[in-house]
Amino acid sequence: MTKNAAFREIERKLAESLEQLEAKKKTERLREAREFGDELKALMKSYRLSAPDVLAIIHSAEVRP
């Protein structure tokens, strides 16, 4: 195998690895988002709050300095 071909093979493997890494990051972010949503729903249920109630709390906190 020539040096040029070896370099191209390494480049190809690197590109594949980077694609796998990006896919894993997306999967991890999705899992974290789902966990957050589940935790938020559990908190809302335990405090008997609806989504509009939570949004009102968030908006009122944004207005205060």
N, C-alpha and C positions, 0 to 999 in steps of 0.2 A: 504494500500500500504506500503510495507516495505521501509526502508530507502534506500536500494540498488536499488529498482525499481524507487523510487522517484528521486534518483541521476541520473539514466540512462535516465529518462524522461527529466530532466533538461539538461543533455548533448545533447540529441536529439534536443531539442528546440534551444539550443545554436548553434548547427551545422547548423540547418535550417536558423537561423538568420544570421549567418556568410555567408552562401551561398547567401542569399538575398542581403546582404550588398555588396558582391563582384560583383554580377550581376548589382546592381545599380551603382557602381563605373565604371564598364565597359560601361554602357549606358551613364553615364555622360561624360566620356572621349570621347566616340564616338560623342556625341552631340557637345562637345567643338571642336573636330577636324573638324567636318563639318562646324561649325561656322567660324573657322579659315580659312578653305578653301574658303568659300564664301566671306569672307572679303578680302582675298588675291586676289581672282579673280576680285573683284570689284576694288581694287587698281590697279591691272595690267591693267584693262580696262581703268580706268581713266587716267593712265599715258601712255597708249598705249604701254605696254611692253608685250613681249611674255615670256613663261616659260624659254627659253634659255637666254633671257636678264636678267631675275631675277637670274638665276643660275650663270651667268657671274658676276653679282654684288656681289653675296654671295662669290664666289670663289676669287674675287679680294680683298675682305675684309679680307679673311682668310690669305692671303699672307702678308698683312701689319702688322707691329708690333703694 
